[in-house]
Amino acid sequence: MSGKVELVVPDLGDFADVEVIEILVAPGDTVAVEDSLITLETDKATMDVPASHAGTVVSVDVATGGRVNAGDVVVTIEASDEDFGSSTIVIEPEEQEAILAKVAVSDDTVSEPLPDTTHFAELVVIGAGPGGYTAAFRAADLGMNVILVERWPVLGGVCLNVGCIPSKALLHAAKVIDEAEAMAEHGVKFGKPEIDPVALCGWKDKVVGRMTDGLAQLAKQRKVQVIHGIANFASANHLELDNGETIGFRQCIIAAGSEPAMLRGLPDDRRIVDSTGALELDPVPDRLLVVGGGIIGLEMACVYSALGSAVTVVELTNALMPGTDPDLVRPFRKIVEKRYEKILLGTKVSGVQATSTGLDVLLEGKDGNTAETFDKVLISVGRRANGDKLNAEKAGVAVGKQGIISVDKHMQTNVPHIFAIGDLAGGPMLAHKATHEAKVAAEVAAGEKSAFDARSIPSVAYTDPEIAWVGLTETEAKQDGVAYEKAAFPWAASGRALSLGRDEGFTKLLFDKESGRVLGGGIVGPNAGDLIAEVGLAVEMGADATDISLTIHPHPTLSETIAFAAEAFDGTLTDLYIPNKKK
Ligand SMILES: Cc1cc2nc3c(=O)[nH]c(=O)nc-3n(C[C@H](O)[C@H](O)[C@H](O)COP(=O)(O)OP(=O)(O)OC[C@H]3O[C@@H](n4cnc5c(N)ncnc54)[C@H](O)[C@@H]3O)c2cc1C
């Protein structure tokens, strides 16, 4: 049985004439129960109106910019469920409560008299990592009065101080060492490098210092007040700092990031380090064990190997960089298998004993147990979000498993005047995701219409070779049954790659089988991290192969490999012979 059902605006509490800011469906679309139909915005909050019935949209009965009240028809659908019965939307009591609570909390908390606090700001941002400082700066640029609270003495968070920037500085040194050595094959020989880890770290720290000093300057220029201290929520309107001071706020953005996860039961020994300790190069050991074959562990393995350590990598699953398309990892693995002492997959560390001569590590693998001694052990088994370390419950903010705080597309938590962004807001723990979310949160806080609607977030392993991907991966496409076509271009046919002495890489693009639009792509080879941005743009803009192939790429560059992969899909590629792809 089926029939027409009118889906209406639910009870909006005290609100009337609420603006429709976005229409999320169009006639012909199929909607499932709970799918969002439109977005409404009061002056205090935004909310989506969900579908109470599944079916096909016949007509959209409101327009963007129009105003609606409870009971107004939003969308008419041809219901597909058997049990559609009435033509009135039925909102479950809990759902209604949630919608009303969202609007009510926003209203109450903003108008409620604020507690008597040491400091007060329209917007407080907790944490000055890439998420936090970007949010604070964007909000200040939009005219808000902002306080940025940071527990560390410098701004920049993990990314600038103990993450992206210092690791890339060391990886650059590693690349220079490796490239100099590789030139011997091509007739240019250098002597063995003399490595001074203290001076190298000094250079790395100088790079970091320039960045963090720059941030302090940018905060000053924008009149963002920076307060140093550990912040905890005392209510939905104020924070307490560890120095006894308090900060009142109208709105708050939580950007307190994440911390390295540690294995349990390890001895307390300075030779066992996390990624922060590993960046100190103190010392560069003869034998290094990297526990965890993810991106961070493999980047540090690259650094230590170039500096002269014999590296062993142990990974619990059966793949390096778990989750990454295996074909992208293969060229990297082939190279590091020759360089590293061992790569042990499907293996776990079941015990570590510290002795005066080293760290005795018990390794439990498919073929039984072995014990090996290392001079240093890097634990890089993931990171844990800091959402559950802020007394968020005192503000009514729900914190999920692993310290993650759930948010909607406006980066609002279940308490709409409190936002969460970055590593603690779920999704990939990446700086560029944090900064993108930060701008959305700041804009929404400032009353702008903004939402996180990026189609894709690029990932990059700055290993040697680099591995980068964006959008749909082949692994996901296969899992989800997405109809896709793949086109790839091997770097062995790229003049630029050959002139760099690097022919191991390739570029692949995935296309929607029907529309021909780019769904995603992956690149392995030097500078893959820079190159992947073009594929990201293609995904974001809904470009197809012809859009890329008819864009003239400079020659000879590695960027041409993206155009060549698109030409391979179009059947217009002349730099390789693909007989069955001629069009
Ligand atoms: C070794 C390493 C390499 C990495 N490389 C890359 C890379 O190449 N590219 C990439 O995109 N990402 C990389 N990342 C991940 C990246 O660093 C994070 O995704 C990013 O820093 C997250 O930003 P954030 O603002 O959410 O939090 P964070 O950078 O973690 O910042 C959170 C800030 O909040 C502060 N804080 C926490 N609690 C409180 C409190 N209660 N009161 C006051 N302040 C508080 C912290 O001191 C910190 O400064 C790397 C990470 C590591 C560890």
Ligand as a Chemical Component Dictionary entry (heavy atoms), coordinates in Angstrom:
data_LIG
# 
_chem_comp.id                   LIG 
_chem_comp.type                 NON-POLYMER 
_chem_comp.pdbx_formal_charge   0 
_chem_comp.three_letter_code    LIG 
# 
loop_
_chem_comp_atom.comp_id 
_chem_comp_atom.atom_id 
_chem_comp_atom.alt_atom_id 
_chem_comp_atom.type_symbol 
_chem_comp_atom.charge 
_chem_comp_atom.model_Cartn_x 
_chem_comp_atom.model_Cartn_y 
_chem_comp_atom.model_Cartn_z 
_chem_comp_atom.pdbx_ordinal 
LIG C1  C1  C 0 53.579 13.040 15.076 1  
LIG C2  C2  C 0 52.316 13.574 14.467 2  
LIG C3  C3  C 0 52.297 13.951 13.145 3  
LIG C4  C4  C 0 51.142 14.459 12.575 4  
LIG N1  N1  N 0 51.158 14.805 11.268 5  
LIG C5  C5  C 0 50.056 15.313 10.702 6  
LIG C6  C6  C 0 50.070 15.736 9.355  7  
LIG O1  O1  O 0 51.084 15.649 8.680  8  
LIG N2  N2  N 0 48.942 16.256 8.822  9  
LIG C7  C7  C 0 47.793 16.364 9.566  10 
LIG O2  O2  O 0 46.787 16.839 9.043  11 
LIG N3  N3  N 0 47.748 15.964 10.847 12 
LIG C8  C8  C 0 48.844 15.451 11.433 13 
LIG N4  N4  N 0 48.811 15.084 12.739 14 
LIG C9  C9  C 0 47.543 15.215 13.474 15 
LIG C10 C10 C 0 47.315 16.681 13.894 16 
LIG O3  O3  O 0 48.383 17.096 14.684 17 
LIG C11 C11 C 0 46.011 16.799 14.637 18 
LIG O4  O4  O 0 44.966 16.278 13.852 19 
LIG C12 C12 C 0 45.705 18.251 14.957 20 
LIG O5  O5  O 0 46.704 18.804 15.758 21 
LIG C13 C13 C 0 44.359 18.342 15.680 22 
LIG O6  O6  O 0 44.093 19.672 15.958 23 
LIG P1  P1  P 0 43.129 20.067 17.157 24 
LIG O7  O7  O 0 43.039 21.555 17.114 25 
LIG O8  O8  O 0 41.900 19.281 17.135 26 
LIG O9  O9  O 0 43.874 19.616 18.494 27 
LIG P2  P2  P 0 45.341 19.703 19.030 28 
LIG O10 O10 O 0 46.316 20.093 18.021 29 
LIG O11 O11 O 0 45.546 18.446 19.797 30 
LIG O12 O12 O 0 45.259 20.913 20.045 31 
LIG C14 C14 C 0 44.519 20.834 21.226 32 
LIG C15 C15 C 0 45.046 21.898 22.175 33 
LIG O13 O13 O 0 44.177 21.938 23.298 34 
LIG C16 C16 C 0 44.936 22.109 24.466 35 
LIG N5  N5  N 0 44.130 21.614 25.580 36 
LIG C17 C17 C 0 43.707 20.345 25.798 37 
LIG N6  N6  N 0 42.960 20.291 26.919 38 
LIG C18 C18 C 0 42.912 21.544 27.407 39 
LIG C19 C19 C 0 42.290 22.122 28.553 40 
LIG N7  N7  N 0 41.566 21.398 29.394 41 
LIG N8  N8  N 0 42.457 23.445 28.750 42 
LIG C20 C20 C 0 43.194 24.210 27.901 43 
LIG N9  N9  N 0 43.812 23.717 26.816 44 
LIG C21 C21 C 0 43.660 22.395 26.570 45 
LIG C22 C22 C 0 46.180 21.269 24.184 46 
LIG O14 O14 O 0 47.260 21.664 25.018 47 
LIG C23 C23 C 0 46.437 21.581 22.714 48 
LIG O15 O15 O 0 47.262 22.698 22.546 49 
LIG C24 C24 C 0 49.964 14.585 13.352 50 
LIG C25 C25 C 0 49.966 14.216 14.697 51 
LIG C26 C26 C 0 51.134 13.718 15.251 52 
LIG C27 C27 C 0 51.121 13.331 16.694 53 
# 
loop_
_chem_comp_bond.comp_id 
_chem_comp_bond.atom_id_1 
_chem_comp_bond.atom_id_2 
_chem_comp_bond.value_order 
_chem_comp_bond.pdbx_ordinal 
LIG C1  C2  SING 1  
LIG C2  C3  SING 2  
LIG C2  C26 DOUB 3  
LIG C3  C4  DOUB 4  
LIG C4  N1  SING 5  
LIG C4  C24 SING 6  
LIG N1  C5  DOUB 7  
LIG C5  C6  SING 8  
LIG C5  C8  SING 9  
LIG C6  O1  DOUB 10 
LIG C6  N2  SING 11 
LIG N2  C7  SING 12 
LIG C7  O2  DOUB 13 
LIG C7  N3  SING 14 
LIG N3  C8  DOUB 15 
LIG C8  N4  SING 16 
LIG N4  C9  SING 17 
LIG N4  C24 SING 18 
LIG C9  C10 SING 19 
LIG C10 O3  SING 20 
LIG C10 C11 SING 21 
LIG C11 O4  SING 22 
LIG C11 C12 SING 23 
LIG C12 O5  SING 24 
LIG C12 C13 SING 25 
LIG C13 O6  SING 26 
LIG O6  P1  SING 27 
LIG P1  O7  DOUB 28 
LIG P1  O8  SING 29 
LIG P1  O9  SING 30 
LIG O9  P2  SING 31 
LIG P2  O10 DOUB 32 
LIG P2  O11 SING 33 
LIG P2  O12 SING 34 
LIG O12 C14 SING 35 
LIG C14 C15 SING 36 
LIG C15 O13 SING 37 
LIG C15 C23 SING 38 
LIG O13 C16 SING 39 
LIG C16 N5  SING 40 
LIG C16 C22 SING 41 
LIG N5  C17 SING 42 
LIG N5  C21 SING 43 
LIG C17 N6  DOUB 44 
LIG N6  C18 SING 45 
LIG C18 C19 SING 46 
LIG C18 C21 DOUB 47 
LIG C19 N7  SING 48 
LIG C19 N8  DOUB 49 
LIG N8  C20 SING 50 
LIG C20 N9  DOUB 51 
LIG N9  C21 SING 52 
LIG C22 O14 SING 53 
LIG C22 C23 SING 54 
LIG C23 O15 SING 55 
LIG C24 C25 DOUB 56 
LIG C25 C26 SING 57 
LIG C26 C27 SING 58 
# 
